[in-house]
Amino acid sequence: MPPSIGETNLMHTHPEWCCTVGEGVYLNPAIPEAAAYVVQGVAELVERYAVDGIHFDDYFYPTTEASLDAAQFAASGEKDLASWRQQNVTSLVKAAHDAVKAADPTLRFGVSPQGNPENDLATQYSDIYTWLTASGADAVVDYLCPQVYWGYGYQLQSGSTRFAFENIVPEWLGMARAGDVALYFGLGAYRIGVGDGGEPVGHRFRAGPADGRSAQPGRAGLGALPVRFALRPGPERPCRRRMRGPDGTEWGNALKCLVCRKKMRYTISVSCLAKVHFSAIFEDKKP
């Protein structure tokens, strides 16, 4: 926490919205006015700036401690704390989605939840199953980009290989998903060369799809992180770098290099970070 806080900071203007956890101060997701403040910030971004979308990371609740929002939970009359918190987060995320669409229906909105579905539900209170299946007027997101930061053969101390890349990706692909909700897989580019107990994912992927399919809703793809923006190519500023795979196949403008991001609109499909090219592999597999 900084040594001094400005007079207009929410800690002063709306202390009732704030909660302290460790050395941090957070807006309480259980307070509707605090959630509305976040959504107003999203609306301001899409209304005032030429963005192609809004992307949320996976931080919603800073702790699982019941004391964080005990007063609001008691007043709600609900019986299950985890379900109630999931409802709070879903309400916030949907409101942000709707604010984006109200400004421009062609803009994209999505979230990068943790790669572990149980953590999403029990610690972040992100109801990924509802988010993936909601569509139409009930839509919560345009896409999810789970953080799959484990390599091939990754093992927990228990010996479980559930989170090995070759196992957790099919688990996500097997989840029920609305036809207009896309699914991408986020790769941790910052882990290149340091290892995570398994074989690096990038070593297993080929250059890219020969047919150059782009990341359309209903398909799944890969995104190299930490640059995690799922943005569409803008017709006014098309990408000038057309990339080729080792087999000479031109990937086309559907796949973009994040290194030249300042010169173009881009997707999360490809990264040149650390001089490693991750291919974007899109599948038509539907549950």
NUBA-73059 format. One record per residue (C-alpha): residue in three letters; x, y, z. Coordinates in steps of 0.001 Angstrom, whole numbers, padded with zeros to 6 digits, always signed. Each point is the difference from the previous one (the first is absolute). Layout:
ALAXYZ/...
This chain:
MET+000000+000000+000000/PRO+001394+003465-000862/PRO+001049+002253+002903/SER-002724+002523-000814/ILE-003387-000199-001704/GLY-001494+002798-002077/GLU-003087+001777+001254/THR-002045-001192-002972/ASN+000994-003625+000468/LEU-002904-002337+000641/MET+001495-000841+003383/HIS-000996+003533+000986/THR-003046+000676-002137/HIS-001614-003436+000407/PRO+001718-001891+002809/GLU-003100-002165+000337/TRP+000778-001512-003413/CYS+003513-001008+000980/CYS+001422-002953+001870/THR+003546-000615+001176/VAL+001675-003363-000557/GLY+003641-000265+000993/GLU+001765+003095-001297/GLY-002571+000659-002721/VAL-003281+001877-000175/TYR-002698-001358-002296/LEU-003465+000903-001166/ASN-002492-002372+001554/PRO-001766-002004-002760/ALA-002967-000476+002331/ILE-000855+003712-000077/PRO-002049+000886-003113/GLU+001226+003602-000048/ALA+003619-001167-000048/ALA-000726-002387-002863/ALA-001801+002776-001873/TYR+003081+002207+000389/VAL+002099-002647-001772/VAL-002572-000308-002785/GLN-000038+003795-000429/GLY+003758-000158-000552/VAL-000483-002633-002686/ALA-002682+002103-001685/GLU+002282+003038+000020/LEU+002782-001973-001693/VAL-002142-001313-002843/GLU-001804+003302-000530/ARG+003046+002282+000011/TYR+002748-002142-001517/ALA+000372-001965-003234/VAL+000372-003402+001637/ASP-000947-003320-001543/GLY-001015-001656+003233/ILE+000294-000247+003767/HIS+001823-002827+001749/PHE-000252-000877+003710/ASP+002612-001969+001897/ASP-001012-002561+002617/TYR+000038+002151+003139/PHE-003447+000509+001507/TYR+000035-000956+003687/PRO+003306+000605+001832/THR-000675-002648+002656/THR-002317-002838+000930/GLU-000351+001277+003567/ALA-003675+000255+000962/SER+000586+003222+001941/LEU+000671+001967-003209/ASP-003658+000476-000848/ALA-001702-001518+003043/ALA-002373+002938+000444/GLN-001145-000041-003615/PHE-000375-003786+000016/ALA-002112+000094+003136/ALA-002204+002702-001482/SER-000457-001964-003235/GLY-001849-002844+001667/GLU+001940-002527-002091/LYS+001232-003218+001574/ASP+003022-001006-002110/LEU+002885+002490+000111/ALA+001875-001357-003037/SER-003110+000021-002213/TRP-000886+003506+001144/ARG+003493+001273-000764/GLN-000142-001652-003421/GLN-003231+001876-000656/ASN+001679+003265+000977/VAL+002889-000584-002388/THR-002273-001126-002824/SER-002153+003115+000442/LEU+003114+002184-000244/VAL+001399-001810-003040/LYS-003338-000016-001829/ALA-000519+003703+000698/ALA+003453+000720-001439/HIS-000813-002149-003039/ASP-003279+001828-000530/ALA+001705+003397+000318/VAL+002474-000991-002702/LYS-002757-001212-002322/ALA-002104+003103+000629/ALA+002853+002136-001288/ASP+000714-002204-003022/PRO-001407-003514-000528/THR+003056-000955-002064/LEU+002403+000496+002926/ARG+001219-003086+001840/PHE-000085-000660+003728/GLY+001554-002910+001854/VAL+001784-001293+003065/SER+003154-002026+000736/PRO-001028-002325+002830/GLN+002434-002330+001698/GLY+000691-003252-001804/ASN-001199-001959+003033/PRO-003825-000014-000141/GLU-000337-000764+003718/ASN+002085+003053+000904/ASP-002176+002140-002251/LEU-003130-001069+001831/ALA+001290-000258+003568/THR+002625+002756+000330/GLN-000674+002509-002785/TYR-003745-000681-000002/SER-000043+000015-003791/ASP-002916-002119-001253/ILE+001734-001067-003186/TYR-002637-002597-000858/THR-002751+002607-000059/TRP+002182+002461-001892/LEU+000782-002555-002717/THR-003612-001017-000569/ALA-001822+003330+000292/SER-000882+001558-003348/GLY-002261+002536-001616/ALA-001460+002500+002453/ASP+001437-002076+002857/ALA+003563+000024-001374/VAL+002714+000722+002561/VAL+003138-000176-002188/ASP+000986-000283-003640/TYR+002907-002265+000883/LEU+001975-001560+002830/CYS+003773-000348-000058/PRO+000911-002369+002859/GLN+003572+000276+001246/VAL+001445-003379-000945/TYR+003524+000547+001291/TRP+001043-003639+000313/GLY+002146-001956-002428/TYR-000345-003521-001330/GLY+000427-002626+002696/TYR-000435+002483+002862/GLN-000582-001719+003343/LEU-001258+001158+003374/GLN+001821-001176+003106/SER-002757-002579+000350/GLY+001032-001452-003349/SER-003170+001192-001740/THR+000445+001052-003633/ARG-003426+001584-000282/PHE+001528+003408-000738/ALA+002514-001228-002551/PHE-000697+001906-003207/GLU-001100-003127-001864/ASN-002626-000677+002682/ILE-001365+003355+001131/VAL-000571+001358-003518/PRO-002374-002844-000962/GLU-001779+000519+003320/TRP-000728+003611-000919/LEU-000950-000958-003556/GLY-002477-002517+001401/MET-001929+002622+001955/ALA-003409+000979-001330/ARG+000328+003223-001955/ALA-002409+002246-001893/GLY+000659+000303-003709/ASP+000772+003713+000229/VAL+002508-000324+002863/ALA+003619-000546-001023/LEU+002628-001857+002010/TYR+003706+000870-000115/PHE+002848-001455+002029/GLY+002432+002397+001613/LEU+003664-001026+000079/GLY+002449+001572+002437/ALA+002766+001330-002235/TYR+001840+001171+003118/ARG+000626-003665+000858/ILE+001960-000737-003159/GLY+003316-001515+000950/VAL-000751-000231+003729/GLY-002140-003115-000096/ASP-003044-000989+002028/GLY+000638-003660+000580/GLY-001003-001021-003493/GLU+001107+000301-003597/PRO-000452+003563-001366/VAL-003217+000306-001961/GLY+001614+001973-002815/HIS+002236-002924-000895/ARG-002980-002132-000950/PHE-001851+002343-002324/ARG+000435+000205-003734/ALA+000073+003225-001933/GLY-003716+000553-000387/PRO-003176-001169-001697/ALA+000531-000576-003694/ASP-003403+001420-000842/GLY+000614+003208+001951/ARG-003213-000213+001994/SER-000532+002933+002317/ALA-001336+000011+003537/GLN-003708+000125-000704/PRO-002584-000552+002749/GLY-000455-003693+000713/ARG+003629-000834-000726/ALA+002893-000383+002359/GLY+003460+001494-000303/LEU+003198+000814+001823/GLY+001201+003332+001298/ALA+003486+000803+001246/LEU+000034+002056+003178/PRO+000701+002308+001855/VAL-001400+002102-002861/ARG-003602-001084+000404/PHE-002172+002189-002183/ALA-002454-001699-002328/LEU-000396+002752-002571/ARG-001234-000132-003539/PRO+002054+001199-002981/GLY-001168+003508-000806/PRO-000739+000713-003671/GLU+001456+003472+000391/ARG+003302-001381+001290/PRO+000569-003495-001377/CYS+003036-001958+001058/ARG+003038+000588-002204/ARG+001822-003124+001101/ARG-001196-003134-001693/MET+001643-002915+001710/ARG+001095-003295-001514/GLY+000449-003328+001699/PRO+003037-002253-000512/ASP-001874-001819-002762/GLY-000364+003260-001915/THR-003746+000271+000566/GLU-001071+003612+000275/TRP-002159+000412+003061/GLY-001744+003130-001234/ASN-001473+002927+001871/ALA-002090-002204+002269/LEU+003132-000793+002030/LYS+001994+002830+001430/CYS+003411+000589+001557/LEU-000265+001767+003341/VAL+003450+001540-000339/CYS-001283+002517-002560/ARG-003140+000711+002004/LYS+000544+003753-000100/LYS-000309-000029-003775/MET-003178-002014-000334/ARG-003124-001436+001416/TYR+000628-003541+001098/THR-001353-003173+001474/ILE+001494-002079+002776/SER+000889-002713-002455/VAL+003742+000228-000404/SER+002958+001271+001970/CYS+003585+000713-000987/LEU+000937+000652+003618/ALA+003408-001429+000858/LYS+000341-000881-003702/VAL-002306-002961+000471/HIS-002914-000369-002393/PHE-003082-001608+001450/SER-002350-001193-002689/ALA-003708+000663+000236/ILE-001742-003327-000360/PHE-003728+000337-000443/GLU-002374-002887+000347/ASP-003609-000413-000943/LYS-000605-002435+002850/LYS-003291+000672+001713/PRO-001333-001752+003078/
